[in-house]
Amino acid sequence: MDTFARDGLPPRDQWPDLLLLDGPERVNAAVELLAHEGTAIANAWSYDELSERAHAIAGSLEIEPGTRVLLHAPNTAETIAAWFGILLAGGVVVATMPLLRAGEIAKVVEKAQVSHAIVAGALAGEIGPLDVRVLEDLPTSGSFEPVDTAADDVAIIAFTSGTTGVPKGCMHFHRDLLATCDTFAKSILDPQPDDVYSGTPPLAFTFGLGAAVLFPFRFGASTAPVAKPPDLLETLRRDGVTTLFTAPTAYRALLREDVPDSLHTCVSAGEPLPAGVSDAWYEKTGIRIIDGIGSTEMLHIFIAARPEEAKAGSCGQPVPGYEARIVGENMETLAAGEVGKLAVRGPTGCRYLDDKRQKVYVRDGWNLTGDAFSMDADGYFWFQARTDDMIISSGYNISGFEVEAALLEHPKVAECAVVAAPDDERGHIVMAYVVASGPVAARELQDHVKERIAPYKYPRRIKFLDALPRTPTGKVQRNVLRGRAS
């Protein structure tokens, strides 16, 4: 067995306290999720057909248990089959967003010591010298005996960017994949076999993984994958989607469209859901959007509310199985109404891959999510702000440092600083303040960034300055720039 992932787990005394659910000591999550009948992929494959494809892929990989396998492809039925195939073979899924460029993928590959890859043919050019299998060429039938994995074997390494731009790998076990189904999905969504799940988040986001794979397949429902966000409305109508996962930006856009009557459950995450959007959606559809708070480190949503119990503008209450509180600098619990750090614990939790930031995220057994919240007298949690410099735009986490690094590669950028600027449609956008060493247009810099990192990270607004504001010690005053941006 390849023990790299297990060896990279943080020391046990740095793990969060885990409120584990009852379950077997040995389980392969893929086996559990595929153990149903009926339709798995809407208007496409049954559970038996999906399972046969997944087993065929598992047999073709020829990997040791524990091998990290990069999965770089859009949300399609074939991608889902590959995801299951990797787990059935005992591998560890390392999924990356289709928009990422070669340099960004290389960081993930290096950190997770990835040796194998399954990649969509159109994206193969972004992958380095790995054992690459093209998604479209994978076998569609064959038999394979699933690997007998332990419940606490690493199943996925989900990467999230930090404010420094250095990727953090969040390791989640087979039992964790099932636990998020048996907490948030079961308690808040109440999935039924005739439900059809869909959404825009890619599988590389754990929000999208839950929406497209974990939640429907845990309860024998079906999924309708969306390969590209513009295809969302067509998918909703064609496949009779009942349960939708997307960001507030998409709900704003859908307010202008005729959505199908099949919808009965809508979930928002990735960025705060404005009360105005929530109320407008309810007025249009009669559906109250479930606004959850989750993180890649925790795997999925841990604070939410059933629609009939929701308060517009609030993220809700801790999902059954989780505990949450608002704490001060010394981890003391703050009174109702006070703003502090959100601390949470439950059956899932942060375990970074060989990363010193483990001690920052986990403190006294609690996960500190990097969010500032308050809690009202009824126990509802209200988002206030990020406690770090991450930019959240349309549900994407964007590292300002990474955008700055891309801008500084342009020969006419002498200095720059990137901050979040409020935006009615996207919540926030990336704004760059640039000190140029010669004549250069904003559009040229935007195109320059798009060529180097994922296009969604480019600065949508650029302002040229003669000099950046700095402290007496020379540090850029980003708080001043954020004030100007607002």
Rosetta blueprint (number, residue, H / E / L):
1 M L
2 D L
3 T L
4 F H
5 A H
6 R H
7 D H
8 G L
9 L L
10 P L
11 P L
12 R H
13 D H
14 Q H
15 W L
16 P L
17 D L
18 L E
19 L L
20 L L
21 L L
22 D L
23 G L
24 P L
25 E L
26 R E
27 V L
28 N L
29 A H
30 A H
31 V H
32 E H
33 L H
34 L H
35 A L
36 H L
37 E L
38 G L
39 T E
40 A E
41 I E
42 A L
43 N L
44 A L
45 W E
46 S E
47 Y H
48 D H
49 E H
50 L H
51 S H
52 E H
53 R H
54 A H
55 H H
56 A H
57 I H
58 A H
59 G H
60 S H
61 L H
62 E L
63 I L
64 E L
65 P L
66 G L
67 T L
68 R E
69 V E
70 L E
71 L E
72 H E
73 A L
74 P L
75 N L
76 T L
77 A H
78 E H
79 T H
80 I H
81 A H
82 A H
83 W H
84 F H
85 G H
86 I H
87 L H
88 L H
89 A L
90 G L
91 G L
92 V E
93 V E
94 V E
95 A E
96 T E
97 M L
98 P L
99 L L
100 L L
101 R L
102 A H
103 G H
104 E H
105 I H
106 A H
107 K H
108 V H
109 V H
110 E H
111 K H
112 A H
113 Q L
114 V L
115 S L
116 H E
117 A E
118 I E
119 V E
120 A L
121 G H
122 A H
123 L H
124 A H
125 G H
126 E H
127 I L
128 G L
129 P L
130 L L
131 D E
132 V E
133 R E
134 V E
135 L H
136 E H
137 D H
138 L L
139 P L
140 T L
141 S L
142 G L
143 S L
144 F L
145 E L
146 P L
147 V L
148 D L
149 T L
150 A E
151 A L
152 D L
153 D L
154 V E
155 A E
156 I E
157 I E
158 A E
159 F E
160 T E
161 S E
162 G L
163 T L
164 T L
165 G L
166 V L
167 P E
168 K E
169 G E
170 C E
171 M E
172 H E
173 F E
174 H H
175 R H
176 D H
177 L H
178 L H
179 A H
180 T H
181 C H
182 D H
183 T H
184 F H
185 A H
186 K H
187 S H
188 I H
189 L H
190 D L
191 P L
192 Q L
193 P L
194 D L
195 D L
196 V E
197 Y E
198 S E
199 G E
200 T L
201 P L
202 P L
203 L L
204 A L
205 F L
206 T H
207 F H
208 G H
209 L H
210 G H
211 A H
212 A H
213 V H
214 L H
215 F H
216 P H
217 F H
218 R H
219 F L
220 G L
221 A L
222 S E
223 T E
224 A L
225 P L
226 V L
227 A L
228 K L
229 P H
230 P H
231 D H
232 L H
233 L H
234 E H
235 T H
236 L H
237 R H
238 R H
239 D H
240 G L
241 V L
242 T L
243 T E
244 L E
245 F E
246 T E
247 A L
248 P H
249 T H
250 A H
251 Y H
252 R H
253 A H
254 L H
255 L L
256 R L
257 E L
258 D L
259 V L
260 P L
261 D L
262 S L
263 L L
264 H L
265 T E
266 C E
267 V E
268 S E
269 A L
270 G L
271 E L
272 P L
273 L L
274 P L
275 A H
276 G H
277 V H
278 S H
279 D H
280 A H
281 W H
282 Y H
283 E H
284 K H
285 T H
286 G L
287 I L
288 R L
289 I L
290 I E
291 D E
292 G L
293 I E
294 G E
295 S L
296 T L
297 E L
298 M L
299 L L
300 H L
301 I E
302 F E
303 I E
304 A E
305 A L
306 R L
307 P H
308 E H
309 E H
310 A L
311 K L
312 A L
313 G L
314 S L
315 C L
316 G E
317 Q E
318 P E
319 V L
320 P L
321 G L
322 Y L
323 E E
324 A E
325 R E
326 I E
327 V E
328 G L
329 E L
330 N L
331 M L
332 E L
333 T E
334 L L
335 A L
336 A L
337 G L
338 E L
339 V L
340 G E
341 K E
342 L E
343 A E
344 V E
345 R E
346 G E
347 P L
348 T L
349 G L
350 C L
351 R L
352 Y E
353 L L
354 D L
355 D L
356 K L
357 R L
358 Q H
359 K H
360 V H
361 Y H
362 V E
363 R E
364 D L
365 G L
366 W E
367 N E
368 L E
369 T E
370 G E
371 D E
372 A E
373 F E
374 S E
375 M E
376 D L
377 A L
378 D L
379 G L
380 Y L
381 F E
382 W E
383 F E
384 Q E
385 A E
386 R E
387 T L
388 D L
389 D L
390 M L
391 I E
392 I E
393 S E
394 S L
395 G L
396 Y E
397 N E
398 I E
399 S L
400 G H
401 F H
402 E H
403 V H
404 E H
405 A H
406 A H
407 L H
408 L H
409 E L
410 H L
411 P L
412 K L
413 V E
414 A E
415 E E
416 C E
417 A E
418 V E
419 V E
420 A E
421 A E
422 P E
423 D E
424 D L
425 E L
426 R L
427 G E
428 H E
429 I E
430 V E
431 M E
432 A E
433 Y E
434 V E
435 V E
436 A E
437 S L
438 G L
439 P L
440 V L
441 A L
442 A H
443 R H
444 E H
445 L H
446 Q H
447 D H
448 H H
449 V H
450 K H
451 E H
452 R H
453 I L
454 A L
455 P H
456 Y H
457 K H
458 Y L
459 P L
460 R L
461 R E
462 I E
463 K E
464 F E
465 L L
466 D L
467 A L
468 L L
469 P L
470 R E
471 T L
472 P L
473 T L
474 G L
475 K L
476 V E
477 Q L
478 R H
479 N H
480 V H
481 L H
482 R H
483 G H
484 R H
485 A H
486 S L
